[in-house]
Amino acid sequence: MDRIDIGELDMLSDGLNCSKGRSCYGSGFTNLCKVEDIGLQHSYVCLESRPYTQECSFAVPFGDRHFCKCPVRIHIIRKYRK
């Protein structure tokens, strides 16, 4: 696995309004939300049981699912498979 580049993640998150305070990588990747790749280029399915109650600004409801649109989280799953 590639070594995680925090500077790269900082650049991706610069200017984002993250309602979770960028806790995904601020926690050393111990507080990552669960997502699933279903083949969409810029979105992953959010697997959190209640994403809307966690006040995630990147959880977008569509039908009976929520999609993760966070560029930082998407980068982490694509590059580091976490």
Biotite code that builds the C-alpha atoms (Angstrom):
import biotite.structure as struc

atoms = struc.array([
    struc.Atom([0.000, 0.000, 0.000], chain_id="A", res_id=1, res_name="MET", atom_name="CA", element="C"),
    struc.Atom([1.169, 3.512, -0.728], chain_id="A", res_id=2, res_name="ASP", atom_name="CA", element="C"),
    struc.Atom([2.289, 5.639, 2.182], chain_id="A", res_id=3, res_name="ARG", atom_name="CA", element="C"),
    struc.Atom([-0.498, 8.067, 2.989], chain_id="A", res_id=4, res_name="ILE", atom_name="CA", element="C"),
    struc.Atom([0.340, 11.591, 1.890], chain_id="A", res_id=5, res_name="ASP", atom_name="CA", element="C"),
    struc.Atom([-1.317, 13.957, 4.372], chain_id="A", res_id=6, res_name="ILE", atom_name="CA", element="C"),
    struc.Atom([-0.167, 16.996, 2.361], chain_id="A", res_id=7, res_name="GLY", atom_name="CA", element="C"),
    struc.Atom([-2.037, 15.665, -0.654], chain_id="A", res_id=8, res_name="GLU", atom_name="CA", element="C"),
    struc.Atom([-5.189, 15.241, 1.451], chain_id="A", res_id=9, res_name="LEU", atom_name="CA", element="C"),
    struc.Atom([-4.773, 18.735, 2.873], chain_id="A", res_id=10, res_name="ASP", atom_name="CA", element="C"),
    struc.Atom([-4.694, 20.138, -0.663], chain_id="A", res_id=11, res_name="MET", atom_name="CA", element="C"),
    struc.Atom([-7.852, 18.218, -1.592], chain_id="A", res_id=12, res_name="LEU", atom_name="CA", element="C"),
    struc.Atom([-9.689, 19.405, 1.491], chain_id="A", res_id=13, res_name="SER", atom_name="CA", element="C"),
    struc.Atom([-8.539, 23.029, 1.357], chain_id="A", res_id=14, res_name="ASP", atom_name="CA", element="C"),
    struc.Atom([-11.642, 25.192, 1.182], chain_id="A", res_id=15, res_name="GLY", atom_name="CA", element="C"),
    struc.Atom([-14.103, 22.344, 1.756], chain_id="A", res_id=16, res_name="LEU", atom_name="CA", element="C"),
    struc.Atom([-16.875, 22.934, 4.240], chain_id="A", res_id=17, res_name="ASN", atom_name="CA", element="C"),
    struc.Atom([-16.722, 19.604, 6.062], chain_id="A", res_id=18, res_name="CYS", atom_name="CA", element="C"),
    struc.Atom([-19.365, 19.248, 8.750], chain_id="A", res_id=19, res_name="SER", atom_name="CA", element="C"),
    struc.Atom([-17.297, 16.499, 10.387], chain_id="A", res_id=20, res_name="LYS", atom_name="CA", element="C"),
    struc.Atom([-14.171, 18.632, 10.713], chain_id="A", res_id=21, res_name="GLY", atom_name="CA", element="C"),
    struc.Atom([-12.139, 16.402, 8.375], chain_id="A", res_id=22, res_name="ARG", atom_name="CA", element="C"),
    struc.Atom([-12.105, 13.686, 11.033], chain_id="A", res_id=23, res_name="SER", atom_name="CA", element="C"),
    struc.Atom([-11.531, 11.007, 8.381], chain_id="A", res_id=24, res_name="CYS", atom_name="CA", element="C"),
    struc.Atom([-7.807, 11.586, 8.195], chain_id="A", res_id=25, res_name="TYR", atom_name="CA", element="C"),
    struc.Atom([-7.400, 13.748, 11.279], chain_id="A", res_id=26, res_name="GLY", atom_name="CA", element="C"),
    struc.Atom([-8.034, 10.578, 13.283], chain_id="A", res_id=27, res_name="SER", atom_name="CA", element="C"),
    struc.Atom([-5.256, 8.668, 11.556], chain_id="A", res_id=28, res_name="GLY", atom_name="CA", element="C"),
    struc.Atom([-7.863, 6.835, 9.454], chain_id="A", res_id=29, res_name="PHE", atom_name="CA", element="C"),
    struc.Atom([-9.524, 5.242, 12.491], chain_id="A", res_id=30, res_name="THR", atom_name="CA", element="C"),
    struc.Atom([-12.699, 7.293, 12.003], chain_id="A", res_id=31, res_name="ASN", atom_name="CA", element="C"),
    struc.Atom([-13.446, 6.599, 8.337], chain_id="A", res_id=32, res_name="LEU", atom_name="CA", element="C"),
    struc.Atom([-17.033, 6.334, 7.228], chain_id="A", res_id=33, res_name="CYS", atom_name="CA", element="C"),
    struc.Atom([-17.942, 3.163, 5.356], chain_id="A", res_id=34, res_name="LYS", atom_name="CA", element="C"),
    struc.Atom([-18.400, 3.408, 1.590], chain_id="A", res_id=35, res_name="VAL", atom_name="CA", element="C"),
    struc.Atom([-18.869, 0.952, -1.268], chain_id="A", res_id=36, res_name="GLU", atom_name="CA", element="C"),
    struc.Atom([-17.671, 1.202, -4.844], chain_id="A", res_id=37, res_name="ASP", atom_name="CA", element="C"),
    struc.Atom([-20.521, 0.499, -7.263], chain_id="A", res_id=38, res_name="ILE", atom_name="CA", element="C"),
    struc.Atom([-18.711, 1.704, -10.374], chain_id="A", res_id=39, res_name="GLY", atom_name="CA", element="C"),
    struc.Atom([-19.607, 5.392, -10.400], chain_id="A", res_id=40, res_name="LEU", atom_name="CA", element="C"),
    struc.Atom([-16.737, 7.695, -11.262], chain_id="A", res_id=41, res_name="GLN", atom_name="CA", element="C"),
    struc.Atom([-17.229, 10.423, -8.639], chain_id="A", res_id=42, res_name="HIS", atom_name="CA", element="C"),
    struc.Atom([-19.470, 8.816, -6.020], chain_id="A", res_id=43, res_name="SER", atom_name="CA", element="C"),
    struc.Atom([-19.526, 5.897, -3.651], chain_id="A", res_id=44, res_name="TYR", atom_name="CA", element="C"),
    struc.Atom([-22.511, 4.483, -1.797], chain_id="A", res_id=45, res_name="VAL", atom_name="CA", element="C"),
    struc.Atom([-22.505, 5.529, 1.837], chain_id="A", res_id=46, res_name="CYS", atom_name="CA", element="C"),
    struc.Atom([-22.850, 2.458, 4.065], chain_id="A", res_id=47, res_name="LEU", atom_name="CA", element="C"),
    struc.Atom([-23.379, 4.352, 7.301], chain_id="A", res_id=48, res_name="GLU", atom_name="CA", element="C"),
    struc.Atom([-26.664, 3.338, 8.897], chain_id="A", res_id=49, res_name="SER", atom_name="CA", element="C"),
    struc.Atom([-27.928, 6.907, 9.221], chain_id="A", res_id=50, res_name="ARG", atom_name="CA", element="C"),
    struc.Atom([-25.716, 9.342, 7.269], chain_id="A", res_id=51, res_name="PRO", atom_name="CA", element="C"),
    struc.Atom([-28.236, 12.160, 7.515], chain_id="A", res_id=52, res_name="TYR", atom_name="CA", element="C"),
    struc.Atom([-28.225, 12.050, 11.324], chain_id="A", res_id=53, res_name="THR", atom_name="CA", element="C"),
    struc.Atom([-24.441, 12.323, 11.401], chain_id="A", res_id=54, res_name="GLN", atom_name="CA", element="C"),
    struc.Atom([-24.807, 15.697, 9.705], chain_id="A", res_id=55, res_name="GLU", atom_name="CA", element="C"),
    struc.Atom([-22.483, 14.784, 6.862], chain_id="A", res_id=56, res_name="CYS", atom_name="CA", element="C"),
    struc.Atom([-22.449, 17.589, 4.319], chain_id="A", res_id=57, res_name="SER", atom_name="CA", element="C"),
    struc.Atom([-21.343, 15.168, 1.588], chain_id="A", res_id=58, res_name="PHE", atom_name="CA", element="C"),
    struc.Atom([-24.033, 12.476, 1.989], chain_id="A", res_id=59, res_name="ALA", atom_name="CA", element="C"),
    struc.Atom([-26.428, 12.975, -0.899], chain_id="A", res_id=60, res_name="VAL", atom_name="CA", element="C"),
    struc.Atom([-29.736, 11.080, -0.731], chain_id="A", res_id=61, res_name="PRO", atom_name="CA", element="C"),
    struc.Atom([-30.928, 9.312, -3.860], chain_id="A", res_id=62, res_name="PHE", atom_name="CA", element="C"),
    struc.Atom([-33.772, 6.828, -3.629], chain_id="A", res_id=63, res_name="GLY", atom_name="CA", element="C"),
    struc.Atom([-33.187, 4.559, -0.658], chain_id="A", res_id=64, res_name="ASP", atom_name="CA", element="C"),
    struc.Atom([-29.420, 5.201, -0.597], chain_id="A", res_id=65, res_name="ARG", atom_name="CA", element="C"),
    struc.Atom([-27.013, 7.985, 0.186], chain_id="A", res_id=66, res_name="HIS", atom_name="CA", element="C"),
    struc.Atom([-23.993, 8.705, -1.972], chain_id="A", res_id=67, res_name="PHE", atom_name="CA", element="C"),
    struc.Atom([-20.699, 10.024, -0.672], chain_id="A", res_id=68, res_name="CYS", atom_name="CA", element="C"),
    struc.Atom([-19.553, 13.045, -2.671], chain_id="A", res_id=69, res_name="LYS", atom_name="CA", element="C"),
    struc.Atom([-16.605, 13.971, -0.433], chain_id="A", res_id=70, res_name="CYS", atom_name="CA", element="C"),
    struc.Atom([-13.498, 14.387, -2.613], chain_id="A", res_id=71, res_name="PRO", atom_name="CA", element="C"),
    struc.Atom([-11.196, 13.529, 0.293], chain_id="A", res_id=72, res_name="VAL", atom_name="CA", element="C"),
    struc.Atom([-13.051, 10.316, 1.191], chain_id="A", res_id=73, res_name="ARG", atom_name="CA", element="C"),
    struc.Atom([-13.230, 9.313, -2.477], chain_id="A", res_id=74, res_name="ILE", atom_name="CA", element="C"),
    struc.Atom([-9.490, 9.910, -2.853], chain_id="A", res_id=75, res_name="HIS", atom_name="CA", element="C"),
    struc.Atom([-8.760, 7.784, 0.234], chain_id="A", res_id=76, res_name="ILE", atom_name="CA", element="C"),
    struc.Atom([-10.807, 4.824, -1.013], chain_id="A", res_id=77, res_name="ILE", atom_name="CA", element="C"),
    struc.Atom([-9.416, 5.031, -4.550], chain_id="A", res_id=78, res_name="ARG", atom_name="CA", element="C"),
    struc.Atom([-5.756, 5.457, -3.740], chain_id="A", res_id=79, res_name="LYS", atom_name="CA", element="C"),
    struc.Atom([-5.391, 3.655, -0.420], chain_id="A", res_id=80, res_name="TYR", atom_name="CA", element="C"),
    struc.Atom([-8.339, 1.212, -0.551], chain_id="A", res_id=81, res_name="ARG", atom_name="CA", element="C"),
    struc.Atom([-9.375, 2.243, 2.975], chain_id="A", res_id=82, res_name="LYS", atom_name="CA", element="C"),
])
